[in-house]
Amino acid sequence: MTRVAAIDCGTNSIRLLVADADPGSGELTDLDRRMTIVRLGQGVDRTGRLAPEALERTFAACREYAGIIEAHAVERLRFVATSASRDAENRDDFVHGVLDILGVEPEVISGDQEAEFSFTGATKELAGRDHLEKPYLVVDIGGGSTEFVVGDDHVRAARSVDVGCVRMTERHLVRDGAVTDPPTAEQVAAMRADIEAALDLAEETVPLREARTLVGLAGSVTTVSAIAQELPAYDSAAIHHSRISRARVREITDWLLRSTHAERAAVPSMHPGRVDVIGAGALVLLSIMERTGAEEVVVSEHDILDGIAHYAASEAC
């Protein structure tokens, strides 16, 4: 076994996976998996820079993760940073801060690299499952961007576009420094138009409609699944590989975009950091399902983080 750690630092959250990797089968055995909402992408779409308070929240999480990594005697660590840090003028501040805390330089990866990691993490364990036909379309709805990947056993086409739950919320649903509660019909229509334009871009590269199975990743999708199942608390085991119909996704999205902050916060499975951005994330998912004609989405808790761990393990061998 090789003990590896993977960190995925996105626009909204930073996540850690510590796992033992079997060099023969490639299987991962989780030892520790956790997520912290840090909102690294706070204001990046507007200012082009990472905010000092967002950096400090992220560095605080890194210090916590450094202790966990040391306690588990990890042999190899890989830290991948995505959309927000790609876009920021001051991303060197982020890189140097992470290097000081964790001893590794974060890889500020391209959207295509992000998509490849996500595909590997999401599909490695799907082979042979009943009624899940190939090719897969894996969609990773993040805070600042969404990755689209079509493939069978390997990636055939991938594209990253700049729509995500945080970026869409900040661009369309914020007025006078606060999220509209609830958003107006005009705001939702403008956001939907932005998402549709991004889907047009994705479809220039990725044959979205050729896929036979839609696999949805990341917090917006898993939260929609938790709401659909009316879970009394967030339950990763119940969410992983759940299937949610397009009709149910539409029903939930409509409710989220009509609800107030207090109503969304009262959902028992809702992470406090997602209360203001979940409506935008759900609308991205619904738009994808309507564009592709997918009747359901298969929800995966295994995503880019697992893909990073798989690649870290293969490099350690």
Phi, psi and omega per residue, in radians:
M1 nan 2.501 3.011
T2 -1.972 2.215 3.139
R3 -1.601 2.098 -3.061
V4 -2.184 2.767 2.997
A5 -2.257 2.450 3.095
A6 -2.221 2.351 3.053
I7 -2.140 2.266 3.073
D8 -2.019 1.982 -3.141
C9 -1.904 1.876 -3.112
G10 -1.837 -2.840 -3.100
T11 -1.282 -0.612 -3.037
N12 -1.885 -0.604 -3.016
S13 -2.393 2.814 2.974
I14 -2.164 2.359 -3.024
R15 -2.284 2.603 -3.139
L16 -2.192 2.394 2.958
L17 -2.256 2.167 2.960
V18 -1.935 2.225 -3.045
A19 -2.601 2.723 2.945
D20 -1.669 2.251 -3.118
A21 -1.871 2.256 3.088
D22 -1.497 1.997 -3.089
P23 -1.148 -0.373 3.139
G24 -1.390 -0.950 -3.077
S25 -1.572 -0.346 -3.063
G26 1.394 0.058 -3.107
E27 -1.305 2.562 3.084
L28 -1.858 2.384 3.012
T29 -1.966 1.963 -3.080
D30 -1.143 2.369 2.986
L31 -1.929 -0.598 3.119
D32 -2.752 2.281 3.116
R33 -2.441 2.150 -3.108
R34 -2.639 2.821 -3.081
M35 -2.416 2.461 3.075
T36 -2.268 2.262 3.053
I37 -1.380 2.091 -3.125
V38 -2.128 -0.257 -3.130
R39 0.885 0.868 3.110
L40 -0.993 -0.570 -3.093
G41 -1.441 0.188 -3.129
Q42 -0.921 1.998 3.041
G43 1.343 -0.006 -3.066
V44 -1.100 -0.674 -3.132
D45 -1.071 -0.544 -3.102
R46 -1.563 -0.740 -3.005
T47 -1.758 -0.406 -3.061
G48 1.381 0.118 -3.084
R49 -2.320 2.654 3.022
L50 -1.379 2.206 -3.103
A51 -1.230 2.499 3.141
P52 -0.960 -0.720 -3.122
E53 -1.214 -0.549 3.084
A54 -1.199 -0.706 3.082
L55 -1.082 -0.752 -3.107
E56 -1.154 -0.671 3.075
R57 -1.061 -0.716 -3.121
T58 -1.193 -0.735 -3.139
F59 -1.164 -0.606 3.090
A60 -1.090 -0.733 3.089
A61 -1.135 -0.692 3.115
C62 -1.077 -0.677 3.120
R63 -1.131 -0.699 3.074
E64 -1.090 -0.793 -3.110
Y65 -1.155 -0.587 3.121
A66 -1.048 -0.688 3.110
G67 -1.142 -0.693 3.134
I68 -1.161 -0.754 -3.132
I69 -1.089 -0.735 3.120
E70 -1.148 -0.733 -3.115
A71 -1.100 -0.529 -3.124
H72 -1.590 0.021 3.129
A73 0.921 0.903 -3.109
V74 -1.161 2.400 -3.137
E75 -1.530 -0.584 -3.122
R76 -2.512 2.300 3.124
L77 -2.069 2.357 3.024
R78 -2.236 2.232 -3.088
F79 -2.045 2.087 -3.124
V80 -2.057 2.308 3.121
A81 -2.040 2.478 -2.992
T82 -2.051 -2.351 -2.765
S83 -0.908 -0.919 -3.011
A84 -1.053 -0.758 -3.093
S85 -1.316 -0.353 3.005
R86 -1.181 -0.651 -2.980
D87 -1.464 -0.323 -2.889
A88 -1.482 2.431 3.086
E89 -1.151 -0.616 -3.073
N90 -1.750 0.607 -3.076
R91 -1.144 -0.336 3.079
D92 -1.090 -0.575 3.075
D93 -1.058 -0.712 3.118
F94 -1.150 -0.833 -3.094
V95 -1.056 -0.823 -3.106
H96 -1.162 -0.658 3.133
G97 -1.110 -0.763 3.123
V98 -1.140 -0.744 -3.139
L99 -1.040 -0.745 3.137
D100 -1.100 -0.664 -3.043
I101 -1.448 -0.767 -2.975
L102 -1.883 -0.218 3.109
G103 1.397 0.089 3.048
V104 -2.245 2.613 3.100
E105 -1.517 2.249 3.107
P106 -1.133 2.404 3.069
E107 -1.524 1.938 3.107
V108 -1.498 1.638 -2.926
I109 -1.508 2.800 3.075
S110 -1.336 2.896 3.080
G111 -1.073 -0.628 3.135
D112 -1.180 -0.704 3.079
Q113 -1.113 -0.719 3.117
E114 -1.019 -0.758 -3.133
A115 -1.114 -0.698 -3.126
E116 -1.138 -0.768 3.090
F117 -1.052 -0.759 -3.119
S118 -1.085 -0.756 -3.121
F119 -1.085 -0.797 3.137
T120 -1.058 -0.832 -3.119
G121 -1.106 -0.648 -3.040
A122 -1.409 -0.556 -2.951
T123 -1.874 -0.187 -3.026
K124 -1.006 -0.566 -3.084
E125 -1.796 0.119 -3.096
L126 -1.526 -0.307 -3.066
A127 -0.993 2.299 3.068
G128 1.504 -0.079 3.126
R129 -1.273 2.525 -3.069
D130 -1.088 2.389 2.960
H131 1.137 0.270 3.068
L132 -1.869 1.647 -3.048
E133 -1.490 2.614 3.003
K134 -1.612 2.727 0.024
P135 -1.330 2.738 3.067
Y136 -1.607 2.558 2.860
L137 -1.968 1.965 3.113
V138 -1.726 2.194 3.095
V139 -2.113 2.185 -3.118
D140 -1.978 1.764 -3.068
I141 -1.587 1.795 -3.104
G142 -1.684 -2.845 3.123
G143 -1.384 -0.724 -3.088
G144 -1.895 -0.379 -3.082
S145 -2.563 2.887 3.036
T146 -2.209 2.308 3.130
E147 -1.800 2.387 3.095
F148 -2.062 2.244 3.100
V149 -2.393 2.272 3.007
V150 -1.972 2.342 3.104
G151 -2.977 2.955 3.030
D152 -1.795 -1.691 3.012
D153 -1.511 -0.379 3.138
H154 -2.335 2.832 -3.124
V155 -1.191 2.276 3.040
R156 -1.740 -0.674 -3.126
A157 -2.711 2.557 -3.115
A158 -2.587 2.639 3.100
R159 -2.727 2.422 3.022
S160 -1.942 2.335 3.107
V161 -2.226 2.675 -2.996
D162 -1.511 1.049 2.923
V163 -2.258 2.251 3.103
G164 -2.698 3.007 -3.000
C165 -1.153 -0.646 3.131
V166 -1.316 -0.812 -3.104
R167 -1.074 -0.750 -3.138
M168 -1.197 -0.648 3.109
T169 -1.120 -0.855 -3.103
E170 -1.155 -0.613 -3.080
R171 -1.328 -0.595 -2.968
H172 -2.097 -0.438 -2.967
L173 -1.925 0.054 -3.134
V174 -1.788 2.252 3.038
R175 -2.292 2.268 3.127
D176 0.948 0.692 3.039
G177 1.415 0.072 -3.123
A178 -2.336 2.634 3.091
V179 -1.256 2.266 3.104
T180 -1.065 2.362 -2.957
D181 -2.283 1.653 -0.090
P182 -1.488 3.019 3.134
P183 -1.191 2.730 3.090
T184 -1.422 2.850 3.094
A185 -1.062 -0.623 3.133
E186 -1.159 -0.709 3.105
Q187 -1.115 -0.754 -3.138
V188 -1.136 -0.703 3.138
A189 -1.117 -0.710 3.127
A190 -1.148 -0.702 3.115
M191 -1.137 -0.746 3.133
R192 -1.081 -0.711 3.124
A193 -1.103 -0.685 3.100
D194 -1.105 -0.760 3.133
I195 -1.122 -0.753 -3.134
E196 -1.099 -0.675 3.097
A197 -1.110 -0.680 3.105
A198 -1.162 -0.661 3.088
L199 -1.125 -0.625 3.050
D200 -1.032 -0.752 3.120
L201 -1.115 -0.790 -3.135
A202 -1.045 -0.685 -3.056
E203 -1.268 -0.254 3.033
E204 -1.157 -0.467 -3.058
T205 -1.955 -0.653 -2.993
V206 -1.973 2.173 3.123
P207 -1.304 1.358 -3.004
L208 -0.997 -0.648 -3.008
R209 -1.442 -0.111 -3.140
E210 -1.452 -0.300 -3.074
A211 -1.210 2.584 3.118
R212 -1.802 -0.354 3.121
T213 -2.329 2.186 3.070
L214 -1.663 2.187 3.118
V215 -2.028 2.134 -3.085
G216 -1.878 2.364 -3.079
L217 -2.142 2.820 2.946
A218 1.450 3.061 -2.870
G219 -1.072 -0.615 3.120
S220 -1.110 -0.758 -3.102
V221 -1.226 -0.783 -3.115
T222 -1.156 -0.578 3.104
T223 -1.203 -0.711 3.058
V224 -1.032 -0.715 3.101
S225 -1.086 -0.775 3.135
A226 -1.070 -0.693 3.108
I227 -1.171 -0.755 -3.118
A228 -1.054 -0.627 -3.126
Q229 -1.528 -0.061 -3.124
E230 0.935 0.818 -3.111
L231 -1.227 2.449 3.126
P232 -1.278 -0.252 3.056
A233 -2.805 2.845 3.127
Y234 -1.120 2.193 -3.057
D235 -2.295 1.755 -3.056
S236 -1.028 -0.688 -3.113
A237 -1.138 -0.658 3.124
A238 -1.259 -0.536 -3.083
I239 -1.400 -0.679 -3.059
H240 -1.088 2.117 -3.139
H241 1.202 0.297 2.954
S242 -1.202 2.795 -3.127
R243 -2.200 2.242 -3.079
I244 -2.118 2.229 -3.114
S245 -1.273 2.748 3.109
R246 -1.094 -0.661 3.130
A247 -1.081 -0.705 3.137
R248 -1.218 -0.666 3.087
V249 -1.093 -0.703 3.123
R250 -1.127 -0.751 3.140
E251 -1.058 -0.781 -3.126
I252 -1.185 -0.742 3.140
T253 -1.072 -0.794 3.117
D254 -1.014 -0.749 3.139
W255 -1.155 -0.768 -3.125
L256 -1.053 -0.654 -3.100
L257 -1.437 -0.116 3.032
R258 -1.791 -0.264 -2.964
S259 -1.476 2.860 3.054
T260 -1.619 2.926 3.083
H261 -0.967 -0.787 -3.098
A262 -1.111 -0.687 3.136
E263 -1.160 -0.731 3.117
R264 -1.188 -0.713 -3.136
A265 -1.107 -0.428 -3.123
A266 -1.368 -0.177 3.090
V267 -1.173 2.129 -2.986
P268 -1.116 -0.445 -3.121
S269 -1.621 0.050 -3.048
M270 -1.459 2.154 3.013
H271 -1.249 2.373 -3.112
P272 -0.959 -0.557 -3.138
G273 -1.278 -0.154 -3.118
R274 -1.847 -0.063 -3.006
V275 -0.991 -0.765 -3.055
D276 -1.485 -0.270 -3.032
V277 -1.981 -0.107 -3.044
I278 -1.182 -0.565 3.116
G279 -1.062 -0.776 3.113
A280 -1.133 -0.736 3.138
G281 -1.107 -0.711 3.116
A282 -1.133 -0.654 3.127
L283 -1.165 -0.623 3.046
V284 -1.060 -0.815 3.130
L285 -1.062 -0.842 -3.132
L286 -1.054 -0.734 -3.133
S287 -1.080 -0.687 3.109
I288 -1.130 -0.774 -3.121
M289 -1.118 -0.703 3.128
E290 -1.208 -0.685 3.134
R291 -1.136 -0.725 -3.058
T292 -1.526 -0.282 -3.065
G293 1.396 0.211 -3.129
A294 -1.122 2.223 3.118
E295 -1.379 -0.383 3.114
E296 -2.651 2.832 3.022
V297 -2.072 2.327 3.015
V298 -1.568 2.116 -3.034
V299 -1.625 2.275 3.135
S300 -2.103 2.311 2.996
E301 -1.466 -0.185 3.121
H302 -1.739 2.201 -2.945
D303 -2.616 -2.454 -3.084
I304 -1.013 -0.600 -3.119
L305 -1.074 -0.770 3.112
D306 -1.191 -0.644 3.074
G307 -1.082 -0.743 3.087
I308 -1.049 -0.760 3.138
A309 -1.120 -0.709 3.106
H310 -1.055 -0.770 -3.132
Y311 -1.214 -0.648 3.082
A312 -1.067 -0.720 3.133
A313 -1.156 -0.713 -3.117
S314 -1.174 -0.586 3.127
E315 -1.285 -0.458 -3.114
A316 -1.376 -0.342 -3.074
C317 -1.367 nan nan
